[in-house]
Amino acid sequence: MTASQIIFYVIAAFILGTALLSVTSRKIFRSAIWLLFSLIGIAGLYFWLELEFIAAVQIIVYVGGIVVLIIFSIFLTQQSGKEMARPPLTRVIASVLAVVFGFALSWVLIERNNFQKTGKAFDWTIAKIGTQMLETNKEGFALPFEAVSILLLAAMIGCIVIAIKVPTQPRPTNEETNTPT
Amino acid sequence: MSQIPISQILFVSTALFFIGMYGLFTRRNMITMLMSIELILNSVNINFVVFNKYLYPDKLDGIFFTIFIIAIAAAEAAVAIAIIINLYRSHQSIDVEDAEEMKY
């Protein structure tokens, strides 16, 4: 067993263990911190696959953005030290059964397909990704790029509109306050 | 690196997907359900990257899909958290069972 294999197994065990703790922990703040570790483990898996660019994007967007947003919303909406209610036993048993059978079905599909590596080297550079993303020919991704940029703008405006606080009392207008006596 | 077969990496991503599904089934708190959805999206990203790297090494489509999924996940998390905070303001709770009048 080489060092690369050992590193892969350590990363895989780390990802799955922290993800499992994240969905089963009863304190919501601990759950968010386990999610943070799981996402860092996935970034480590991208480093192991020698895709440093995706790993950097994962760390910047997920770990630096989404988890911080989730932790903020936890602080805004609940007492973080309080334990959540335990799910009912029937729901736990049914979920475990559904998940185990779903996993078995997917695993059968993966084993049946028997994916084999092509063995060719995967050559990517950030320059290649950038030029192909903004190309407008058949291989390019300019249209999805623009669609995502419009989506981000719409999401930003939508968040502000949804979360804005509507004043319950209408303010007194100038004419009412400045009425001459 | 070449000694690990593809199926073992797919095992990790499939297990991650179903751990996220378990969280989505058992949790009733909206923030924890959102965290489970993030786990599911990450497992899909791993699949895209692995298939691109090992099966189609002369293309970059999987990497583009991964980048777009990450961007859309960020937008989705922001909108979901805005909705959760708005719901907390009107219901004083972010449990999905307490928001069931929205069904009708």
Interface residues (C-beta under 8 A of the other chain):
Chain A: T2 S4 Q5 F8 A12 I15 L16 A19 L20 S22 V23 T24 I28 S31 A32 L35 S38 L39 I42 L45 Y46 W48 L49 E50 L51 F53 I54 V57 Q58 V61 Y62 G65 I66 L69 I70 F72 S73 I74 L76 T77 Q78 M84 A85 P87 R91 V92 A94 S95 V96 A98 V99 V100 G102 F103 S106 W107 I110 E111 N114 F115 Q116 K117 T118 K120 A121 F122 D123 W124 K128 I129 Q132 M133 F141 P144 V148 L151 L152 A155 M156 G158 C159 I160 I162 A163 K165
Chain B: M1 S2 Q3 I4 P5 I6 S7 Q8 I9 L10 F11 V12 T14 A15 L16 F17 F18 I19 G20 M21 Y22 G23 F25 T26 R27 R28 N29 I31 T32 L34 M35 S36 E38 L39 N42 N45 I46 V49 V50 F51 N52 K53 Y54 L55 Y56 P57 D58 L60 I63 F64 T66 I67 F68 I70 A71 I72 A73 A74 A75 E76 A77 A78 V79 I81 A82 I83 I84 I85 N86 Y88 R89 I94
